[in-house]
Amino acid sequence: MIAREAHRPGSITVVIPAYNRAAVIGHTLQAIFQQTRPAAEILVVDDGSSDSTVETAEAEFAKFARDHSGADALPSFRVIRQKNAGPGPARNRGLREARGEFVHFFDSDDIPALNKHEIQAGALERTGADIAFGPWAKGSIKEQGARSGEHGAGSKGRGANSEEQGAGSIERGSKAKKKRYSFEPEDVVLQQNGLPEGDLVKELLIRWSIVPQTCLFRRSILDKAGEFPEDLIYTEDQELFLRCLLAGAKVVHTPETFTYYRSDNTDKLTASSERVMMRFDNWARLLMRIRIDCLVNGVEPLHWFGFRLRCDSALRDLENAGAGHLVAAAQLRRYLDASWHPRFFYSVAGKLLQFRGGLQRRLRGHRWNASFRTGAMTKAQGDAFPASPGCARVSD
């Protein structure tokens, strides 16, 4: 374990990996800077960007520091630059250099409610829990008053570069009017009504998933769980969360705060066959690895039908994409061959679940299963969105 200089108890480090995010990172940083319980340390890990992500991030902090020059203390702010390596290595680089008692991994295009740190750090301190997990929703961040298609855009995929759509900008040599934004959810709020009931390990393996930006982690549980896997571009966060649970993490739900997850404009990267294949391969390899993680801790996930069904679905995706020869596909076949159910059985079960999901979408307006404890977005959650970031942006 690497020895680290620690901040005072209760301090928060925010780790933000970023790759070509000049168009959107300003809004995110402003919401981090304006937290009602300020972070002691903010680390932006630039993963080899080719746009002005670094300059924009530094300009944002410089503007914040000027506007708060009379404050008792400002957070420590650094941009760490590295060659392009992917989200896992970027998060790990930030984690290795983080000194806070609590760590918040946040994406460079999403927005936290301004009370997120106060609520979640307070919950960890009050309960002794290791992870605080709050409600979140996918949706679009749109400029108020803009015509359709003229909203501030970003992408969850890597490599998005649409700087002409920056949020509330001040260009070099000129000043622009401050823009205001709203959040429009896709359907429902996830984890609105608490965490899944029962065994969280089982739920994560058979039908649930998490996004790390909704969480605040106690540093000690991350030291026990280890780092993010660095060979996966997608799904790397699921393995880390599983390792935390297997290490005995206590998770507390914090309904008083919210994470606004930007989902608009993701098609620019996910449409390519190469990206689709990468997703299939990463998901299959994740299933293999989490089984090993579980076996080391005395848990056999193949005993759960839902996990075997996920293995079958992942294998079919690879086979249909012409990648049935991959090592991951061969391993998934071995998993399923050990089951007394024939693969035809899983095929039928999968189609029935798809039918049920389609029926649920028509009846309820969403596809999320019971583990996500969904609910409608409240007026208070909508009103809490930081609408006017007042960003300072640097053009290329």
Contacts in CASP RR format, 6 or more apart in sequence:
PFRMAT RR
TARGET T0000
AUTHOR 0000-0000-0000
METHOD contacts of the structure
MODEL  1
MIAREAHRPGSITVVIPAYNRAAVIGHTLQAIFQQTRPAAEILVVDDGSS
DSTVETAEAEFAKFARDHSGADALPSFRVIRQKNAGPGPARNRGLREARG
EFVHFFDSDDIPALNKHEIQAGALERTGADIAFGPWAKGSIKEQGARSGE
HGAGSKGRGANSEEQGAGSIERGSKAKKKRYSFEPEDVVLQQNGLPEGDL
VKELLIRWSIVPQTCLFRRSILDKAGEFPEDLIYTEDQELFLRCLLAGAK
VVHTPETFTYYRSDNTDKLTASSERVMMRFDNWARLLMRIRIDCLVNGVE
PLHWFGFRLRCDSALRDLENAGAGHLVAAAQLRRYLDASWHPRFFYSVAG
KLLQFRGGLQRRLRGHRWNASFRTGAMTKAQGDAFPASPGCARVSD
1 223 0 8 1.000
2 96 0 8 1.000
4 98 0 8 1.000
4 99 0 8 1.000
5 99 0 8 1.000
6 99 0 8 1.000
6 100 0 8 1.000
6 101 0 8 1.000
7 13 0 8 1.000
7 40 0 8 1.000
7 41 0 8 1.000
7 99 0 8 1.000
7 100 0 8 1.000
7 101 0 8 1.000
8 40 0 8 1.000
9 101 0 8 1.000
10 100 0 8 1.000
10 101 0 8 1.000
10 102 0 8 1.000
10 121 0 8 1.000
10 125 0 8 1.000
11 39 0 8 1.000
11 40 0 8 1.000
11 41 0 8 1.000
11 99 0 8 1.000
11 100 0 8 1.000
11 101 0 8 1.000
11 102 0 8 1.000
12 37 0 8 1.000
12 38 0 8 1.000
12 39 0 8 1.000
12 40 0 8 1.000
12 41 0 8 1.000
12 100 0 8 1.000
12 101 0 8 1.000
12 102 0 8 1.000
12 103 0 8 1.000
12 104 0 8 1.000
12 117 0 8 1.000
12 121 0 8 1.000
12 216 0 8 1.000
13 39 0 8 1.000
13 40 0 8 1.000
13 41 0 8 1.000
13 42 0 8 1.000
13 43 0 8 1.000
13 98 0 8 1.000
13 99 0 8 1.000
13 100 0 8 1.000
13 102 0 8 1.000
13 103 0 8 1.000
13 104 0 8 1.000
14 32 0 8 1.000
14 39 0 8 1.000
14 41 0 8 1.000
14 42 0 8 1.000
14 43 0 8 1.000
14 103 0 8 1.000
14 104 0 8 1.000
14 106 0 8 1.000
15 43 0 8 1.000
15 45 0 8 1.000
15 91 0 8 1.000
15 94 0 8 1.000
15 95 0 8 1.000
15 98 0 8 1.000
15 103 0 8 1.000
15 104 0 8 1.000
15 105 0 8 1.000
15 106 0 8 1.000
16 25 0 8 1.000
16 28 0 8 1.000
16 29 0 8 1.000
16 32 0 8 1.000
16 42 0 8 1.000
16 43 0 8 1.000
16 44 0 8 1.000
16 45 0 8 1.000
16 106 0 8 1.000
16 107 0 8 1.000
16 108 0 8 1.000
17 45 0 8 1.000
17 47 0 8 1.000
17 86 0 8 1.000
17 87 0 8 1.000
17 88 0 8 1.000
17 90 0 8 1.000
17 91 0 8 1.000
17 105 0 8 1.000
17 107 0 8 1.000
17 108 0 8 1.000
18 25 0 8 1.000
18 44 0 8 1.000
18 45 0 8 1.000
18 46 0 8 1.000
18 47 0 8 1.000
18 49 0 8 1.000
18 53 0 8 1.000
18 57 0 8 1.000
18 90 0 8 1.000
18 108 0 8 1.000
19 46 0 8 1.000
19 47 0 8 1.000
19 48 0 8 1.000
19 49 0 8 1.000
19 53 0 8 1.000
19 84 0 8 1.000
19 86 0 8 1.000
19 90 0 8 1.000
19 108 0 8 1.000
19 158 0 8 1.000
19 159 0 8 1.000
20 49 0 8 1.000
20 50 0 8 1.000
20 51 0 8 1.000
20 53 0 8 1.000
20 158 0 8 1.000
20 159 0 8 1.000
20 160 0 8 1.000
20 161 0 8 1.000
21 49 0 8 1.000
21 51 0 8 1.000
21 53 0 8 1.000
21 108 0 8 1.000
21 109 0 8 1.000
21 160 0 8 1.000
22 49 0 8 1.000
22 51 0 8 1.000
22 52 0 8 1.000
22 53 0 8 1.000
22 55 0 8 1.000
22 56 0 8 1.000
22 161 0 8 1.000
22 163 0 8 1.000
22 166 0 8 1.000
22 393 0 8 1.000
22 394 0 8 1.000
22 396 0 8 1.000
23 152 0 8 1.000
23 153 0 8 1.000
23 154 0 8 1.000
23 160 0 8 1.000
23 161 0 8 1.000
23 162 0 8 1.000
23 163 0 8 1.000
23 164 0 8 1.000
23 165 0 8 1.000
23 166 0 8 1.000
23 167 0 8 1.000
24 108 0 8 1.000
24 109 0 8 1.000
24 152 0 8 1.000
24 153 0 8 1.000
24 154 0 8 1.000
24 166 0 8 1.000
24 167 0 8 1.000
24 262 0 8 1.000
25 44 0 8 1.000
25 53 0 8 1.000
25 56 0 8 1.000
25 57 0 8 1.000
25 60 0 8 1.000
25 108 0 8 1.000
25 109 0 8 1.000
26 56 0 8 1.000
26 57 0 8 1.000
26 60 0 8 1.000
26 167 0 8 1.000
26 389 0 8 1.000
26 391 0 8 1.000
26 392 0 8 1.000
26 393 0 8 1.000
27 111 0 8 1.000
27 141 0 8 1.000
27 167 0 8 1.000
27 168 0 8 1.000
27 181 0 8 1.000
27 386 0 8 1.000
27 389 0 8 1.000
27 391 0 8 1.000
28 106 0 8 1.000
28 107 0 8 1.000
28 108 0 8 1.000
28 109 0 8 1.000
28 110 0 8 1.000
28 111 0 8 1.000
29 42 0 8 1.000
29 44 0 8 1.000
29 57 0 8 1.000
29 60 0 8 1.000
29 61 0 8 1.000
29 64 0 8 1.000
30 60 0 8 1.000
30 64 0 8 1.000
30 386 0 8 1.000
30 389 0 8 1.000
30 390 0 8 1.000
30 391 0 8 1.000
31 111 0 8 1.000
31 112 0 8 1.000
31 113 0 8 1.000
31 114 0 8 1.000
31 386 0 8 1.000
31 389 0 8 1.000
32 39 0 8 1.000
32 42 0 8 1.000
32 106 0 8 1.000
32 112 0 8 1.000
33 42 0 8 1.000
33 60 0 8 1.000
33 61 0 8 1.000
33 64 0 8 1.000
33 75 0 8 1.000
34 114 0 8 1.000
34 386 0 8 1.000
35 112 0 8 1.000
35 114 0 8 1.000
35 115 0 8 1.000
35 116 0 8 1.000
35 117 0 8 1.000
35 118 0 8 1.000
36 114 0 8 1.000
36 115 0 8 1.000
36 117 0 8 1.000
36 118 0 8 1.000
37 115 0 8 1.000
37 117 0 8 1.000
37 118 0 8 1.000
37 121 0 8 1.000
37 122 0 8 1.000
38 75 0 8 1.000
38 117 0 8 1.000
39 75 0 8 1.000
39 104 0 8 1.000
39 117 0 8 1.000
40 75 0 8 1.000
40 76 0 8 1.000
40 99 0 8 1.000
40 100 0 8 1.000
41 75 0 8 1.000
41 76 0 8 1.000
41 77 0 8 1.000
41 78 0 8 1.000
41 98 0 8 1.000
41 99 0 8 1.000
41 100 0 8 1.000
42 61 0 8 1.000
42 75 0 8 1.000
42 76 0 8 1.000
42 77 0 8 1.000
42 78 0 8 1.000
43 78 0 8 1.000
43 80 0 8 1.000
43 94 0 8 1.000
43 97 0 8 1.000
43 98 0 8 1.000
44 54 0 8 1.000
44 57 0 8 1.000
44 77 0 8 1.000
44 78 0 8 1.000
44 79 0 8 1.000
44 80 0 8 1.000
44 108 0 8 1.000
45 79 0 8 1.000
45 80 0 8 1.000
45 82 0 8 1.000
45 90 0 8 1.000
45 91 0 8 1.000
45 93 0 8 1.000
45 94 0 8 1.000
46 53 0 8 1.000
46 54 0 8 1.000
46 57 0 8 1.000
46 79 0 8 1.000
46 80 0 8 1.000
46 81 0 8 1.000
46 82 0 8 1.000
47 82 0 8 1.000
47 84 0 8 1.000
47 85 0 8 1.000
47 86 0 8 1.000
47 87 0 8 1.000
47 89 0 8 1.000
47 90 0 8 1.000
48 81 0 8 1.000
48 82 0 8 1.000
48 83 0 8 1.000
48 84 0 8 1.000
50 161 0 8 1.000
51 161 0 8 1.000
51 163 0 8 1.000
51 396 0 8 1.000
52 163 0 8 1.000
52 394 0 8 1.000
52 395 0 8 1.000
52 396 0 8 1.000
53 108 0 8 1.000
54 79 0 8 1.000
54 81 0 8 1.000
55 394 0 8 1.000
56 392 0 8 1.000
56 393 0 8 1.000
56 394 0 8 1.000
57 79 0 8 1.000
58 79 0 8 1.000
59 392 0 8 1.000
59 393 0 8 1.000
59 394 0 8 1.000
60 391 0 8 1.000
60 392 0 8 1.000
61 77 0 8 1.000
62 392 0 8 1.000
63 391 0 8 1.000
63 392 0 8 1.000
64 74 0 8 1.000
65 74 0 8 1.000
68 74 0 8 1.000
78 97 0 8 1.000
80 93 0 8 1.000
80 94 0 8 1.000
80 97 0 8 1.000
82 89 0 8 1.000
82 90 0 8 1.000
82 93 0 8 1.000
85 230 0 8 1.000
86 158 0 8 1.000
86 230 0 8 1.000
86 233 0 8 1.000
87 158 0 8 1.000
87 228 0 8 1.000
87 233 0 8 1.000
87 236 0 8 1.000
88 227 0 8 1.000
88 228 0 8 1.000
88 229 0 8 1.000
88 230 0 8 1.000
88 232 0 8 1.000
88 236 0 8 1.000
89 228 0 8 1.000
89 230 0 8 1.000
91 105 0 8 1.000
91 227 0 8 1.000
91 228 0 8 1.000
91 236 0 8 1.000
92 227 0 8 1.000
92 228 0 8 1.000
92 230 0 8 1.000
95 103 0 8 1.000
95 222 0 8 1.000
95 227 0 8 1.000
95 228 0 8 1.000
98 219 0 8 1.000
100 219 0 8 1.000
101 218 0 8 1.000
101 219 0 8 1.000
102 120 0 8 1.000
102 121 0 8 1.000
102 124 0 8 1.000
102 216 0 8 1.000
102 217 0 8 1.000
102 218 0 8 1.000
102 219 0 8 1.000
103 216 0 8 1.000
103 217 0 8 1.000
103 218 0 8 1.000
103 219 0 8 1.000
103 222 0 8 1.000
104 116 0 8 1.000
104 117 0 8 1.000
104 120 0 8 1.000
104 213 0 8 1.000
104 215 0 8 1.000
104 216 0 8 1.000
104 217 0 8 1.000
105 212 0 8 1.000
105 213 0 8 1.000
105 215 0 8 1.000
105 217 0 8 1.000
105 237 0 8 1.000
106 112 0 8 1.000
106 212 0 8 1.000
106 213 0 8 1.000
107 156 0 8 1.000
107 213 0 8 1.000
107 261 0 8 1.000
107 262 0 8 1.000
109 154 0 8 1.000
109 155 0 8 1.000
109 156 0 8 1.000
109 262 0 8 1.000
110 213 0 8 1.000
110 259 0 8 1.000
110 260 0 8 1.000
110 261 0 8 1.000
110 262 0 8 1.000
111 141 0 8 1.000
111 183 0 8 1.000
111 259 0 8 1.000
111 260 0 8 1.000
111 262 0 8 1.000
111 385 0 8 1.000
111 386 0 8 1.000
112 213 0 8 1.000
112 257 0 8 1.000
112 258 0 8 1.000
112 259 0 8 1.000
112 260 0 8 1.000
113 257 0 8 1.000
113 258 0 8 1.000
113 259 0 8 1.000
113 260 0 8 1.000
113 381 0 8 1.000
113 384 0 8 1.000
113 385 0 8 1.000
113 386 0 8 1.000
114 384 0 8 1.000
114 386 0 8 1.000
115 256 0 8 1.000
115 257 0 8 1.000
115 384 0 8 1.000
116 216 0 8 1.000
116 257 0 8 1.000
116 258 0 8 1.000
116 259 0 8 1.000
117 216 0 8 1.000
119 132 0 8 1.000
119 254 0 8 1.000
119 256 0 8 1.000
119 257 0 8 1.000
120 132 0 8 1.000
120 134 0 8 1.000
120 215 0 8 1.000
120 216 0 8 1.000
120 254 0 8 1.000
120 257 0 8 1.000
121 132 0 8 1.000
121 216 0 8 1.000
123 129 0 8 1.000
123 132 0 8 1.000
123 252 0 8 1.000
123 254 0 8 1.000
124 130 0 8 1.000
124 131 0 8 1.000
124 132 0 8 1.000
124 216 0 8 1.000
124 218 0 8 1.000
124 252 0 8 1.000
127 250 0 8 1.000
127 252 0 8 1.000
128 218 0 8 1.000
128 250 0 8 1.000
129 218 0 8 1.000
129 249 0 8 1.000
129 250 0 8 1.000
129 251 0 8 1.000
129 252 0 8 1.000
130 217 0 8 1.000
130 218 0 8 1.000
130 220 0 8 1.000
130 221 0 8 1.000
130 244 0 8 1.000
130 248 0 8 1.000
130 249 0 8 1.000
130 250 0 8 1.000
130 251 0 8 1.000
131 215 0 8 1.000
131 216 0 8 1.000
131 217 0 8 1.000
131 218 0 8 1.000
131 221 0 8 1.000
131 244 0 8 1.000
131 249 0 8 1.000
131 250 0 8 1.000
131 251 0 8 1.000
131 252 0 8 1.000
132 215 0 8 1.000
132 216 0 8 1.000
132 251 0 8 1.000
132 252 0 8 1.000
132 253 0 8 1.000
132 254 0 8 1.000
133 191 0 8 1.000
133 195 0 8 1.000
133 210 0 8 1.000
133 214 0 8 1.000
133 215 0 8 1.000
133 251 0 8 1.000
133 252 0 8 1.000
133 253 0 8 1.000
133 254 0 8 1.000
134 191 0 8 1.000
134 214 0 8 1.000
134 215 0 8 1.000
134 253 0 8 1.000
134 254 0 8 1.000
134 255 0 8 1.000
134 257 0 8 1.000
134 258 0 8 1.000
134 259 0 8 1.000
135 189 0 8 1.000
135 190 0 8 1.000
135 191 0 8 1.000
135 192 0 8 1.000
135 214 0 8 1.000
135 255 0 8 1.000
135 257 0 8 1.000
135 258 0 8 1.000
135 259 0 8 1.000
135 381 0 8 1.000
136 189 0 8 1.000
136 190 0 8 1.000
136 191 0 8 1.000
136 211 0 8 1.000
136 213 0 8 1.000
136 214 0 8 1.000
136 258 0 8 1.000
136 259 0 8 1.000
136 260 0 8 1.000
136 261 0 8 1.000
137 183 0 8 1.000
137 185 0 8 1.000
137 186 0 8 1.000
137 187 0 8 1.000
137 188 0 8 1.000
137 189 0 8 1.000
137 190 0 8 1.000
137 258 0 8 1.000
137 259 0 8 1.000
137 260 0 8 1.000
137 261 0 8 1.000
137 377 0 8 1.000
137 381 0 8 1.000
138 185 0 8 1.000
138 186 0 8 1.000
138 187 0 8 1.000
138 190 0 8 1.000
138 261 0 8 1.000
138 263 0 8 1.000
139 183 0 8 1.000
139 184 0 8 1.000
139 185 0 8 1.000
139 186 0 8 1.000
139 260 0 8 1.000
139 261 0 8 1.000
139 262 0 8 1.000
139 263 0 8 1.000
139 264 0 8 1.000
140 151 0 8 1.000
140 183 0 8 1.000
140 184 0 8 1.000
140 186 0 8 1.000
140 262 0 8 1.000
140 263 0 8 1.000
140 264 0 8 1.000
141 151 0 8 1.000
141 152 0 8 1.000
141 154 0 8 1.000
141 167 0 8 1.000
141 181 0 8 1.000
141 182 0 8 1.000
141 183 0 8 1.000
141 184 0 8 1.000
141 260 0 8 1.000
141 262 0 8 1.000
141 264 0 8 1.000
142 151 0 8 1.000
142 152 0 8 1.000
142 181 0 8 1.000
142 182 0 8 1.000
142 183 0 8 1.000
142 184 0 8 1.000
143 150 0 8 1.000
143 151 0 8 1.000
143 152 0 8 1.000
143 167 0 8 1.000
143 179 0 8 1.000
143 180 0 8 1.000
143 181 0 8 1.000
144 179 0 8 1.000
144 180 0 8 1.000
144 181 0 8 1.000
144 182 0 8 1.000
144 387 0 8 1.000
146 152 0 8 1.000
151 165 0 8 1.000
151 181 0 8 1.000
151 264 0 8 1.000
152 165 0 8 1.000
152 166 0 8 1.000
152 167 0 8 1.000
152 181 0 8 1.000
153 162 0 8 1.000
153 165 0 8 1.000
153 264 0 8 1.000
153 265 0 8 1.000
154 160 0 8 1.000
154 162 0 8 1.000
154 165 0 8 1.000
154 262 0 8 1.000
154 264 0 8 1.000
154 265 0 8 1.000
155 162 0 8 1.000
155 265 0 8 1.000
155 266 0 8 1.000
155 268 0 8 1.000
155 269 0 8 1.000
156 262 0 8 1.000
156 263 0 8 1.000
156 266 0 8 1.000
157 266 0 8 1.000
157 268 0 8 1.000
157 269 0 8 1.000
157 270 0 8 1.000
158 233 0 8 1.000
158 269 0 8 1.000
159 269 0 8 1.000
160 265 0 8 1.000
160 268 0 8 1.000
160 269 0 8 1.000
162 265 0 8 1.000
163 395 0 8 1.000
163 396 0 8 1.000
166 391 0 8 1.000
166 393 0 8 1.000
167 179 0 8 1.000
167 181 0 8 1.000
167 389 0 8 1.000
167 391 0 8 1.000
168 176 0 8 1.000
168 178 0 8 1.000
168 179 0 8 1.000
168 389 0 8 1.000
168 390 0 8 1.000
168 391 0 8 1.000
168 393 0 8 1.000
169 176 0 8 1.000
169 179 0 8 1.000
169 391 0 8 1.000
169 392 0 8 1.000
169 393 0 8 1.000
170 176 0 8 1.000
170 391 0 8 1.000
170 392 0 8 1.000
170 393 0 8 1.000
171 393 0 8 1.000
171 395 0 8 1.000
172 394 0 8 1.000
172 395 0 8 1.000
178 388 0 8 1.000
178 390 0 8 1.000
179 388 0 8 1.000
180 387 0 8 1.000
180 388 0 8 1.000
181 385 0 8 1.000
181 387 0 8 1.000
181 388 0 8 1.000
181 389 0 8 1.000
182 385 0 8 1.000
182 387 0 8 1.000
183 260 0 8 1.000
183 382 0 8 1.000
183 385 0 8 1.000
185 377 0 8 1.000
186 263 0 8 1.000
187 365 0 8 1.000
187 366 0 8 1.000
187 368 0 8 1.000
188 365 0 8 1.000
188 366 0 8 1.000
188 368 0 8 1.000
188 374 0 8 1.000
188 375 0 8 1.000
188 376 0 8 1.000
188 377 0 8 1.000
189 258 0 8 1.000
189 374 0 8 1.000
189 375 0 8 1.000
189 376 0 8 1.000
189 377 0 8 1.000
189 381 0 8 1.000
190 368 0 8 1.000
190 372 0 8 1.000
190 373 0 8 1.000
190 374 0 8 1.000
191 214 0 8 1.000
191 253 0 8 1.000
191 372 0 8 1.000
191 373 0 8 1.000
192 255 0 8 1.000
192 373 0 8 1.000
192 374 0 8 1.000
192 375 0 8 1.000
192 376 0 8 1.000
193 255 0 8 1.000
193 373 0 8 1.000
193 374 0 8 1.000
193 375 0 8 1.000
194 253 0 8 1.000
194 255 0 8 1.000
194 373 0 8 1.000
195 251 0 8 1.000
195 253 0 8 1.000
195 373 0 8 1.000
196 203 0 8 1.000
196 208 0 8 1.000
196 370 0 8 1.000
196 371 0 8 1.000
196 372 0 8 1.000
196 373 0 8 1.000
200 208 0 8 1.000
200 245 0 8 1.000
200 251 0 8 1.000
201 242 0 8 1.000
201 245 0 8 1.000
201 246 0 8 1.000
201 294 0 8 1.000
201 299 0 8 1.000
202 304 0 8 1.000
203 371 0 8 1.000
204 210 0 8 1.000
204 238 0 8 1.000
204 241 0 8 1.000
204 242 0 8 1.000
204 245 0 8 1.000
205 242 0 8 1.000
205 290 0 8 1.000
205 294 0 8 1.000
205 301 0 8 1.000
205 304 0 8 1.000
205 306 0 8 1.000
205 307 0 8 1.000
205 310 0 8 1.000
206 304 0 8 1.000
206 305 0 8 1.000
206 306 0 8 1.000
206 307 0 8 1.000
206 309 0 8 1.000
206 310 0 8 1.000
207 306 0 8 1.000
207 369 0 8 1.000
207 371 0 8 1.000
208 369 0 8 1.000
208 371 0 8 1.000
208 372 0 8 1.000
209 238 0 8 1.000
210 237 0 8 1.000
210 238 0 8 1.000
210 241 0 8 1.000
211 237 0 8 1.000
211 259 0 8 1.000
211 261 0 8 1.000
212 237 0 8 1.000
212 240 0 8 1.000
212 241 0 8 1.000
213 259 0 8 1.000
213 261 0 8 1.000
214 259 0 8 1.000
214 261 0 8 1.000
215 241 0 8 1.000
217 244 0 8 1.000
221 244 0 8 1.000
221 247 0 8 1.000
221 248 0 8 1.000
221 249 0 8 1.000
222 240 0 8 1.000
222 244 0 8 1.000
224 244 0 8 1.000
224 247 0 8 1.000
224 248 0 8 1.000
225 240 0 8 1.000
225 243 0 8 1.000
225 244 0 8 1.000
225 246 0 8 1.000
225 247 0 8 1.000
225 249 0 8 1.000
226 240 0 8 1.000
226 243 0 8 1.000
227 240 0 8 1.000
228 236 0 8 1.000
228 237 0 8 1.000
228 239 0 8 1.000
228 240 0 8 1.000
229 236 0 8 1.000
229 239 0 8 1.000
229 240 0 8 1.000
229 289 0 8 1.000
230 236 0 8 1.000
231 285 0 8 1.000
232 239 0 8 1.000
232 282 0 8 1.000
232 285 0 8 1.000
232 286 0 8 1.000
233 278 0 8 1.000
233 282 0 8 1.000
234 278 0 8 1.000
234 279 0 8 1.000
234 282 0 8 1.000
234 283 0 8 1.000
235 282 0 8 1.000
235 283 0 8 1.000
235 286 0 8 1.000
238 286 0 8 1.000
238 290 0 8 1.000
239 286 0 8 1.000
239 289 0 8 1.000
239 290 0 8 1.000
239 293 0 8 1.000
242 290 0 8 1.000
242 293 0 8 1.000
242 294 0 8 1.000
243 293 0 8 1.000
245 251 0 8 1.000
246 293 0 8 1.000
246 294 0 8 1.000
246 296 0 8 1.000
246 297 0 8 1.000
246 299 0 8 1.000
258 381 0 8 1.000
258 384 0 8 1.000
260 385 0 8 1.000
269 275 0 8 1.000
270 276 0 8 1.000
270 279 0 8 1.000
273 321 0 8 1.000
276 321 0 8 1.000
277 321 0 8 1.000
277 323 0 8 1.000
280 314 0 8 1.000
280 317 0 8 1.000
280 318 0 8 1.000
280 321 0 8 1.000
280 323 0 8 1.000
281 318 0 8 1.000
281 323 0 8 1.000
281 326 0 8 1.000
281 328 0 8 1.000
283 314 0 8 1.000
283 317 0 8 1.000
284 314 0 8 1.000
284 315 0 8 1.000
284 317 0 8 1.000
284 318 0 8 1.000
284 326 0 8 1.000
284 328 0 8 1.000
284 329 0 8 1.000
284 331 0 8 1.000
284 332 0 8 1.000
285 328 0 8 1.000
287 307 0 8 1.000
287 310 0 8 1.000
287 311 0 8 1.000
287 314 0 8 1.000
287 332 0 8 1.000
288 328 0 8 1.000
288 331 0 8 1.000
288 332 0 8 1.000
290 301 0 8 1.000
291 301 0 8 1.000
291 302 0 8 1.000
291 307 0 8 1.000
291 335 0 8 1.000
294 300 0 8 1.000
294 301 0 8 1.000
301 307 0 8 1.000
302 308 0 8 1.000
302 335 0 8 1.000
302 338 0 8 1.000
302 339 0 8 1.000
308 335 0 8 1.000
308 336 0 8 1.000
308 339 0 8 1.000
308 341 0 8 1.000
308 346 0 8 1.000
309 346 0 8 1.000
309 349 0 8 1.000
309 350 0 8 1.000
309 353 0 8 1.000
311 332 0 8 1.000
311 335 0 8 1.000
311 336 0 8 1.000
312 332 0 8 1.000
312 336 0 8 1.000
312 343 0 8 1.000
312 346 0 8 1.000
312 347 0 8 1.000
312 350 0 8 1.000
313 346 0 8 1.000
313 350 0 8 1.000
314 328 0 8 1.000
314 332 0 8 1.000
315 324 0 8 1.000
315 329 0 8 1.000
315 332 0 8 1.000
315 333 0 8 1.000
315 336 0 8 1.000
316 347 0 8 1.000
318 324 0 8 1.000
318 326 0 8 1.000
318 328 0 8 1.000
318 329 0 8 1.000
318 332 0 8 1.000
319 329 0 8 1.000
323 329 0 8 1.000
324 330 0 8 1.000
336 343 0 8 1.000
336 346 0 8 1.000
357 367 0 8 1.000
358 367 0 8 1.000
360 366 0 8 1.000
360 367 0 8 1.000
361 367 0 8 1.000
366 374 0 8 1.000
368 374 0 8 1.000
END
